[in-house]
């Protein structure tokens, strides 16, 4: 009986081992909303946990031409370009979330959409 119980415990522990891993497979994360504890974009990519990082949020556009905004909650914008290239060199896809939290955005016309596209292309 004791041998059977020992064997059962070994089998159960082997089956449970994968459940204790830190993470599984492809994983995406939003980055840019919590400067105080998330670190830089480069640091997020260097963890090796993510295959996609989504920068949050390009959330001011469309209502008034010339008024655009990217909210990355106090992260230094100057470092983001180099960090994106670093992430891409590590095989991490970097995306930009358009819209999101808040309500300072709209695309009321096709011209408004074209203006936003021009701003995205030229600014980022």
C-alpha positions in Angstrom: 0.0 0.0 0.0 2.8 2.4 0.9 4.6 1.7 -2.4 1.4 2.5 -4.3 0.9 5.7 -2.4 4.5 6.7 -3.2 4.1 5.9 -6.9 0.9 7.9 -6.9 2.6 11.0 -5.3 5.4 10.8 -7.9 2.9 10.6 -10.8 0.9 13.5 -9.4 4.0 15.7 -8.8 5.2 15.0 -12.4 1.8 16.0 -13.8 1.7 19.1 -11.7 5.2 20.3 -12.5 4.3 22.1 -15.7 1.5 24.1 -13.9 4.2 25.8 -11.8 6.0 27.3 -14.8 6.2 31.1 -15.0 4.4 31.3 -18.3 3.4 29.4 -21.4 3.9 30.1 -25.1 3.2 33.4 -26.9 2.2 36.2 -24.6 1.3 39.8 -25.2 1.4 42.7 -22.7 0.2 46.3 -22.6 3.0 48.7 -21.8 3.0 52.4 -21.0 0.3 52.9 -18.4 2.1 52.2 -15.2 5.5 53.9 -15.1 6.0 53.4 -11.4 6.3 49.6 -11.6 6.6 48.4 -15.2 10.1 49.6 -16.2 11.1 50.7 -19.6 9.9 49.2 -22.9 13.4 47.7 -23.3 13.2 46.0 -19.9 9.8 44.5 -20.8 11.3 43.0 -24.0 14.4 41.8 -22.1 12.3 39.6 -19.8 11.9 37.1 -22.5 8.3 36.6 -21.6 6.5 38.5 -24.3 6.4 38.0 -28.1 4.2 41.1 -28.4 4.3 44.4 -26.5 1.4 46.8 -27.1 2.2 50.5 -26.4 -0.8 52.2 -24.7 -2.5 54.5 -25.8 -2.6 56.8 -28.8 -5.9 58.2 -27.6 -6.2 61.9 -28.6 -7.1 62.3 -32.3 -9.7 63.2 -34.8 -11.8 65.9 -33.1 -9.5 68.8 -33.9 -6.9 68.7 -36.7 -3.5 69.0 -35.2 -4.4 67.7 -31.8 -2.9 64.3 -31.2 -1.7 62.5 -28.1 0.1 59.4 -26.9 -0.4 58.6 -23.3 2.5 56.6 -21.9 2.1 57.9 -18.4 5.3 59.7 -17.8 7.7 57.3 -19.5 10.4 59.3 -21.4 9.2 59.5 -25.0 12.8 60.1 -26.3 13.8 56.5 -25.3 10.9 54.7 -27.0 12.2 54.7 -30.5 15.5 53.0 -29.6 13.6 50.6 -27.3 11.3 49.6 -30.1 14.3 48.8 -32.3 15.8 46.9 -29.5 12.6 44.9 -29.0 12.3 44.1 -32.7 16.0 42.9 -32.8 15.0 40.4 -30.1 12.0 39.2 -32.2 9.4 41.0 -30.1 6.6 42.6 -32.1 5.7 46.1 -31.0 2.3 47.5 -31.7 0.5 50.7 -30.9 -2.9 50.7 -29.3 -5.0 53.3 -31.1 -8.0 54.4 -29.0 -8.3 52.9 -25.6 -8.9 54.5 -22.3 -10.6 57.9 -22.3 -12.7 59.4 -25.0 -10.6 62.1 -26.7 -10.7 60.4 -30.1 -13.0 60.1 -33.1 -12.8 59.7 -36.8 -15.7 61.8 -38.0 -14.6 61.8 -41.6 -12.2 60.1 -44.1 -10.1 63.3 -44.0 -9.8 63.0 -40.2 -8.6 59.4 -40.7 -6.1 60.5 -43.3 -4.8 63.2 -40.9 -4.4 60.7 -38.1 -2.5 58.4 -40.5 -0.2 61.2 -41.5 0.4 62.1 -37.8 1.2 58.4 -37.0 3.6 58.1 -40.0 5.4 61.4 -39.4 5.5 61.4 -35.6 6.3 57.8 -34.8 
